[in-house]
Amino acid sequence: MKWDEIIGQDLLKKQLQDSIKGNRISHAQLFVGKMGYGTLALALAYASELIGKNSENAYKQVSQLQHPDLHFSFPSINNSAEKLEAVSSDYIRQFREFVKANPYRNSNQWYEFLNEEKKQGFISVKEMEHVMEKLNLKSFEGGFKIQIIWMAETMRMEAANKLLKILEEPPAKTLFLLLAEDDKKILPTILSRCQRVNVNRIEDEKIIENLQSGFSVEEEQSVRIAERAEGDWSSACVLIENSAVQEEFEKYFIRWNRAAVMAPKKPQFLREIVEWSLEISGWGREKQKNFLQFCAETFRQALLENYQVPELVNNSLTYDNFKWAGFSRFVHGNNIEDILEEINRAFFHIERNGNAKIIFLDTGIKLTRFLARKSK
């Protein structure tokens, strides 16, 4: 991948390029930021320059993610039928296809791509053993061997400890690029051995510019999409290509909140919440998580609307003539923390394969109490 193919991130691109020119290359670097900000895209451009700068053929191989000195580790799905511990090489063909189509996509989209959205991938200790075997071989080009670990926070504890040993005594001329969205899930001892590279959100102007040039989106729509994407190019693409999912999320959010507002006065609306929770429990786990994230962000937007900060509201709901301003009055400083905490708790339990029927029913009913609470 070439530097000029990366959307925005001009300052960070220059810093990375300067580190190569000045030969200030740390053997272990941790890129932290949403994948939609360009975290993987930056790592690929960095690897392309290090491996392919002196050879057009090598650069082409890196672009195809097939150079013998470029290695990938990423979350994989175990084969439950054969009870085998999955490694990245089992999925490398699919991963190359996934990344070449759009290097800005995240792990949820990776599981959907594999048609495994109900499962959680991880990086196993067996994968780290494979990494050690590969990196102990001589470099094909005579330069750097580069190991990219995508979604490094999905490493299991045994895998993380194995990686720690490799980082403490790395093979010669080996560069580790760890990519993570949530560094809090990574061992502190690994963090201490990595040079941190913060990947911040893409500027709205750059997203607008690329929406107009790449998708022929009109200016007004591109501005609206950029505001809702919040610096995440993958989210911007999803908003364009998958508006049906957005509408479905709006539909279920509105249905839930209408029932929650009415339930204290008319208990029969609790039946609607039960039916709502049963329907959502039939979704794939990744879709459930995406919906909870959508709900959390929508409640934050409602709080801004209620506190009369309309210039910061970029996700007001309009489905089925929903009265956004009227609803926003129910979201205030006396209940927003509890609402978001409950949604985060539901997300936590869904992520750990909890019973979706119980989780969504419990969350759905608790909202009735939160929305009934008066502002101070």
C-alpha positions in Angstrom: 0.0 0.0 0.0 1.3 3.5 -0.9 1.3 6.4 1.5 -0.8 8.5 -0.8 -3.6 5.8 -0.7 -4.2 6.4 3.0 -7.0 8.8 3.8 -5.8 11.8 5.8 -3.3 11.1 8.7 -0.7 13.4 7.0 1.2 14.2 10.1 1.4 10.6 11.2 2.5 9.5 7.7 5.3 12.0 7.8 6.4 10.8 11.2 6.6 7.2 10.1 8.4 8.1 6.9 10.9 10.2 8.8 11.6 7.3 11.2 12.5 5.2 8.2 14.7 7.8 6.7 16.4 8.5 10.0 16.8 4.7 10.7 14.9 5.2 14.0 12.9 2.0 13.7 11.9 0.3 17.0 11.7 -3.5 16.8 8.3 -3.5 18.4 5.6 -0.9 17.7 2.0 -0.7 18.9 -0.4 1.2 16.6 -3.5 2.1 18.7 -6.7 3.3 17.1 -9.8 2.2 15.4 -9.2 0.2 12.3 -11.5 2.6 10.5 -9.0 5.4 11.2 -6.5 3.6 9.0 -4.5 1.7 11.6 -3.8 -1.4 9.3 -3.5 0.8 6.2 -0.7 2.8 7.9 1.1 -0.4 9.0 0.9 -1.8 5.4 2.3 1.4 3.9 5.1 1.3 6.5 5.8 -2.4 5.7 5.7 -1.6 1.9 8.4 1.0 2.2 10.7 -1.1 4.4 10.5 -4.2 2.3 9.7 -2.9 -1.2 11.5 0.4 -1.4 14.4 -1.0 -3.4 12.5 -3.6 -5.6 9.4 -3.1 -7.7 8.7 -6.8 -7.6 9.0 -6.9 -3.8 6.6 -3.9 -3.5 4.1 -5.7 -5.7 4.3 -8.8 -3.5 3.7 -6.7 -0.4 0.7 -5.0 -2.1 -0.7 -8.5 -2.6 0.1 -9.4 1.0 2.1 -12.3 -0.2 5.8 -11.3 0.3 7.8 -14.0 2.1 9.1 -11.5 4.6 5.7 -10.1 5.6 3.7 -12.2 8.0 0.2 -11.8 9.6 -1.4 -12.9 12.8 -5.1 -12.2 13.3 -8.1 -13.5 15.3 -9.2 -16.9 13.9 -12.2 -19.2 14.6 -11.7 -22.6 16.1 -13.1 -25.6 14.2 -15.5 -26.8 16.8 -16.3 -30.1 15.0 -12.6 -31.2 14.9 -11.7 -29.4 18.1 -8.6 -27.9 16.5 -7.0 -24.7 17.7 -7.1 -22.3 14.7 -4.1 -20.4 13.4 -3.9 -17.6 11.0 -2.5 -19.7 8.2 -5.9 -21.5 8.1 -7.6 -18.3 7.1 -4.8 -16.4 5.2 -6.5 -16.6 1.8 -9.7 -15.1 3.2 -7.8 -12.5 5.2 -5.9 -11.3 2.1 -9.2 -11.0 0.2 -10.8 -9.2 3.1 -7.9 -6.7 3.5 -7.3 -6.0 -0.2 -11.0 -5.1 -0.5 -10.9 -2.6 2.3 -8.0 -2.3 4.9 -10.2 -0.1 7.1 -12.6 -2.7 8.2 -12.7 -4.1 11.8 -13.0 -7.4 13.5 -16.8 -7.5 13.5 -16.7 -7.1 9.7 -14.0 -9.9 9.6 -16.3 -12.3 11.4 -19.2 -11.4 9.1 -16.9 -11.9 6.1 -16.3 -15.4 7.4 -20.0 -16.0 8.1 -19.0 -16.6 11.7 -20.6 -13.5 13.3 -22.0 -15.6 16.1 -18.5 -16.6 17.2 -15.6 -14.7 18.7 -12.2 -15.1 17.1 -8.9 -15.0 19.1 -5.1 -15.4 18.6 -4.0 -18.6 20.1 -0.8 -19.8 21.7 -0.4 -22.2 18.8 -0.4 -19.1 16.5 2.5 -17.6 18.5 4.5 -20.9 18.1 4.0 -20.6 14.4 5.2 -17.0 14.5 8.4 -18.1 16.3 9.0 -20.7 13.6 8.5 -18.3 10.7 10.6 -15.5 12.2 13.6 -17.7 13.0 14.0 -18.3 9.2 16.4 -16.0 7.2 15.0 -13.0 5.5 14.1 -13.6 1.9 15.2 -10.1 0.8 18.0 -9.8 3.3 16.3 -6.9 5.1 13.5 -6.8 7.6 11.1 -9.6 8.4 7.8 -7.9 9.5 5.2 -9.5 11.7 1.8 -7.7 11.7 -0.5 -8.7 14.6 -3.9 -7.4 13.7 -6.4 -6.9 16.6 -3.6 -7.8 19.1 -6.0 -7.4 22.0 -7.6 -10.7 21.0 -4.6 -12.7 22.1 -5.3 -15.2 24.8 -3.2 -15.0 27.9 -1.0 -17.9 26.9 -0.4 -16.4 23.5 0.4 -13.0 25.0 3.0 -14.6 27.4 4.6 -16.4 24.4 4.8 -13.1 22.4 6.4 -11.4 25.4 9.2 -13.9 25.3 9.7 -13.2 21.6 9.8 -9.5 22.2 12.3 -9.8 24.9 14.7 -11.8 22.6 13.6 -10.9 19.1 15.2 -12.6 16.0 17.6 -10.5 14.1 16.2 -7.8 11.8 12.6 -8.5 12.8 9.9 -5.8 13.2 6.7 -6.4 15.1 3.7 -4.2 14.3 1.0 -4.8 16.8 -2.4 -3.2 15.9 -5.1 -2.7 18.5 -8.3 -0.8 19.0 -8.3 -1.3 22.8 -4.8 -1.4 24.4 -6.3 -1.9 27.8 -6.8 -5.6 26.9 -3.1 -6.1 26.2 -0.6 -7.2 28.9 1.2 -4.2 30.5 4.5 -6.0 30.1 3.9 -6.1 26.3 2.9 -2.4 26.3 6.1 -1.5 28.0 8.2 -3.2 25.3 6.4 -1.5 22.4 6.8 2.0 21.0 3.3 3.4 20.9 1.9 5.0 17.8 -1.5 6.7 18.3 -3.7 6.7 15.3 -6.4 9.4 15.7 -9.7 9.8 13.9 -9.6 11.0 10.2 -10.4 14.6 9.7 -14.0 15.2 8.5 -12.7 17.2 5.5 -10.7 14.2 4.3 -13.7 11.8 4.6 -15.9 14.3 2.8 -13.3 14.6 0.0 -13.0 10.9 -0.5 -16.8 10.3 -0.3 -17.2 12.8 -3.2 -14.3 11.4 -5.3 -14.7 7.7 -4.6 -18.5 7.4 -4.3 -19.7 10.5 -6.2 -21.7 11.5 -3.1 -23.2 15.0 -3.2 -21.7 17.6 -0.8 -24.7 17.8 1.6 -24.9 14.0 2.0 -21.1 13.6 2.3 -21.1 16.2 5.2 -23.8 14.4 7.0 -22.1 11.0 6.6 -18.8 12.4 7.8 -20.4 13.8 10.9 -22.0 10.4 11.7 -18.9 8.4 10.9 -16.8 10.4 13.5 -13.5 10.0 11.7 -14.0 6.3 10.8 -13.7 5.6 7.1 -15.2 2.1 7.5 -18.2 3.5 9.2 -18.6 6.1 6.4 -18.6 3.2 3.8 -21.1 1.3 5.8 -23.4 4.3 6.1 -23.4 4.5 2.3 -23.5 0.8 1.4 -25.7 -0.5 4.2 -28.3 2.0 4.9 -30.9 -0.8 5.4 -29.1 -1.9 8.6 -29.0 1.6 9.9 -32.8 1.8 9.3 -33.3 -1.5 11.0 -31.4 -0.3 14.1 -33.4 2.9 14.2 -36.6 0.9 14.0 -35.7 -1.4 16.9 -34.3 1.5 19.0 -37.5 3.5 18.5 -39.7 0.5 19.2 -37.8 -0.2 22.5 -37.9 3.4 23.7 -41.6 3.9 22.9 -42.5 0.8 24.9 -40.1 1.8 27.7 -41.7 5.3 28.0 -45.2 3.9 28.1 -44.7 0.8 30.3 -44.8 2.7 33.7 -48.3 3.9 32.8 -49.5 0.9 30.8 -47.9 -2.4 31.9 -49.1 -4.1 28.7 -46.2 -2.4 27.0 -43.9 -4.8 28.9 -45.2 -7.5 26.5 -43.8 -5.4 23.6 -40.4 -5.3 25.3 -40.5 -9.1 25.7 -41.2 -9.5 22.0 -38.6 -7.0 21.1 -35.9 -8.9 23.2 -36.9 -12.2 21.6 -36.5 -10.9 18.1 -33.1 -9.3 18.8 -31.9 -12.5 20.5 -32.2 -14.2 17.1 -29.6 -11.9 15.5 -25.9 -12.8 15.2 -23.8 -11.9 18.1 -21.8 -9.3 16.2 -25.0 -7.6 15.0 -26.3 -7.5 18.6 -23.0 -5.8 19.7 -23.3 -3.3 16.8 -26.9 -2.5 17.8 -25.9 -1.9 21.4 -23.1 0.5 20.3 -25.7 2.3 18.1 -28.0 2.6 21.1 -25.3 4.0 23.3 -24.4 6.6 20.8 -28.0 7.5 20.1 -28.6 8.1 23.8 -25.6 10.4 23.9 -27.0 12.3 21.0 -30.3 12.6 22.7 -28.6 14.1 25.8 -26.9 16.7 23.6 -30.3 17.5 22.0 -31.9 17.9 25.5 -29.2 20.2 26.7 -29.6 22.3 23.5 -26.3 21.6 21.8 -27.8 20.9 18.3 -24.5 21.6 16.5 -23.1 18.4 18.1 -26.1 16.3 17.2 -25.4 14.2 14.0 -27.6 11.2 14.5 -31.1 12.3 15.2 -33.7 9.6 14.4 -36.5 10.2 11.9 -37.8 6.7 11.2 -41.6 6.3 11.4 -42.1 10.0 12.2 -40.3 9.6 15.5 -40.4 12.8 17.6 -36.7 13.1 18.3 -36.9 16.4 20.3 -39.8 15.0 22.5 -37.9 11.8 23.2 -34.7 13.6 24.1 -36.4 15.3 27.1 -36.4 11.8 28.7 -32.6 11.6 28.6 -30.8 13.8 31.1 -28.0 14.0 33.6 -29.9 12.1 36.2 -30.2 8.9 34.1 -27.6 8.9 31.3 -24.9 7.3 33.3 -27.2 4.4 34.3 -28.4 4.0 30.8 -24.9 3.8 29.3 -23.7 1.6 32.1 -26.5 -0.8 31.5 -25.8 -0.9 27.7 -22.1 -1.5 28.3 -22.9 -4.3 30.7 -25.2 -5.9 28.1 -22.4 -5.5 25.6 -19.9 -7.2 28.0 -22.2 -10.2 28.5 -23.0 -10.6 24.8 -19.3 -10.5 24.0 -18.8 -13.3 26.5 -21.5 -15.5 24.9 -24.2 -14.8 27.6 -27.8 -15.7 27.0 -29.0 -13.0 24.6 -32.7 -13.5 25.5 -32.1 -12.8 29.2 -29.6 -10.0 28.5 -31.8 -8.0 26.2 -35.0 -8.6 28.3 -33.2 -7.4 31.4 -31.7 -4.4 29.6 -35.1 -3.6 28.0 -37.0 -3.6 31.3 -34.4 -1.6 33.2 -34.7 1.2 30.6 -38.3 1.7 31.7 -37.1 2.7 35.2 -34.3 4.9 33.9 -36.5 6.9 31.5 -39.2 7.3 34.2 -36.7 9.1 36.4 -37.1 12.8 36.7 -34.2 15.2 36.0 -33.0 17.1 39.0 
